Amino acid sequence: MNNHKFIQNLLVILVFSLNAYCIYEGIKYHSFLGIVLAIGSIGALMYCLRLLKKLRESEEE
């Protein structure tokens, strides 16, 4: 179970890192659409993590 949590956290860190890189590249090349899509992806990831947390809480009950 602990190994599963570690892998999940590693994937979240990896996705955030890739999004930060995309935002960096968008700023570097002055790409408004690239920045907006990267920020939208971060928002979608946060929403997904919130839904997963609720799902776990409902499974424990």
Buried (B, 14 or more C-beta within 10 A) or exposed (E): EEEEEEEEEEEBEEBBEEBEEBBEEBEEEEBEEBBEBBBEBBEEBEEEEEEEEEEEEEEEE
